[in-house]
Amino acid sequence: MIELNSKARKILEKYAHDLNPVVIIGGNGVTEGLEGKVQAELNAHELIKVKFNEFKDEKIDLANGLASSCQATLVRIIGNVAIFYKPAEEAKNRKYEKELNKVL
């Protein structure tokens, strides 16, 4: 996980604005399968949204737990949607690194 300052969060929020949630947390909550899905989506996209249809009262704790289990960074929770960021393993596949390095 990387530490983001407010400028880096704003940059990632800007890029996440037009994204649709790729993972939805429903009645089963955060399961091992859901963690695997989040991990796979992060590996594919770097920046994703996760929507909470259920467990809205516990979304902060669940999002923090999900971020730590996936070695990702929780960018922000807006409403019932959490934004996660995890840089790609290969430097050539990192989409946001150049802009983030300007402010980190």
C-alpha positions in Angstrom: 0.0 0.0 0.0 1.2 3.5 -0.8 0.4 6.6 1.2 -1.5 9.1 -0.7 -1.6 12.8 0.0 -4.7 14.9 -0.8 -3.4 15.9 -4.3 -2.8 12.3 -5.2 -6.3 11.3 -4.0 -7.8 14.1 -6.1 -6.0 12.8 -9.2 -7.2 9.3 -8.6 -10.7 10.4 -7.9 -10.7 12.3 -11.2 -9.8 9.2 -13.1 -12.3 7.1 -11.2 -15.2 9.5 -11.8 -16.2 7.9 -15.1 -15.6 4.3 -14.0 -18.5 1.9 -13.2 -18.3 -0.3 -10.1 -16.7 -3.7 -11.1 -17.5 -5.4 -7.8 -20.7 -5.2 -5.8 -20.9 -6.3 -2.2 -24.3 -7.9 -1.5 -25.9 -10.0 1.1 -23.0 -12.4 1.5 -20.6 -9.6 2.5 -16.9 -9.8 2.0 -16.1 -13.4 1.2 -12.9 -15.1 0.1 -14.3 -15.2 -3.4 -15.1 -11.5 -3.4 -11.6 -10.7 -2.2 -10.2 -12.8 -5.1 -12.4 -10.8 -7.5 -11.2 -7.5 -6.2 -7.6 -8.7 -6.4 -8.1 -9.8 -10.0 -9.8 -6.5 -11.0 -7.0 -4.5 -9.4 -4.4 -6.5 -11.3 -6.3 -5.8 -14.5 -7.2 -2.2 -14.0 -5.2 -0.6 -11.2 -8.1 1.7 -10.2 -11.5 0.3 -9.4 -14.8 1.1 -7.7 -16.6 -1.3 -5.3 -20.2 -0.7 -4.6 -21.9 -1.5 -1.3 -25.5 -2.7 -1.8 -25.5 -4.3 1.6 -23.5 -3.7 4.8 -23.6 0.1 4.3 -23.2 0.8 8.0 -20.0 -1.2 8.1 -18.6 0.0 4.8 -15.6 1.8 6.3 -14.3 -1.2 8.2 -15.1 -3.6 5.3 -13.3 -1.3 2.8 -10.2 -1.0 5.0 -10.1 -4.7 5.5 -10.5 -5.3 1.8 -7.7 -2.9 1.0 -5.3 -4.5 3.4 -6.1 -8.1 2.3 -5.5 -7.0 -1.4 -2.4 -4.9 -0.6 -4.3 -2.0 -2.2 -4.9 1.6 -1.2 -8.3 2.8 -0.3 -8.5 6.2 -2.1 -11.9 7.3 -0.8 -15.4 6.3 0.0 -18.0 8.4 -1.7 -21.6 7.5 -0.7 -21.8 3.7 -0.9 -18.9 3.4 -3.4 -15.3 2.7 -2.4 -12.4 3.6 -4.8 -9.3 1.3 -4.6 -5.9 1.8 -6.2 -3.1 -0.7 -6.6 -0.2 0.0 -9.1 0.4 -2.6 -11.7 3.3 -5.0 -11.0 5.1 -4.1 -14.3 6.2 -0.5 -14.6 5.2 -0.3 -18.2 1.6 -1.1 -17.4 1.2 1.6 -14.8 -1.3 4.2 -16.1 -1.3 6.7 -13.2 2.3 6.6 -11.9 3.6 9.6 -14.0 0.9 12.0 -12.7 1.1 10.6 -9.1 4.9 11.1 -9.0 4.4 14.8 -9.6 2.5 15.2 -6.4 4.0 12.5 -4.1 
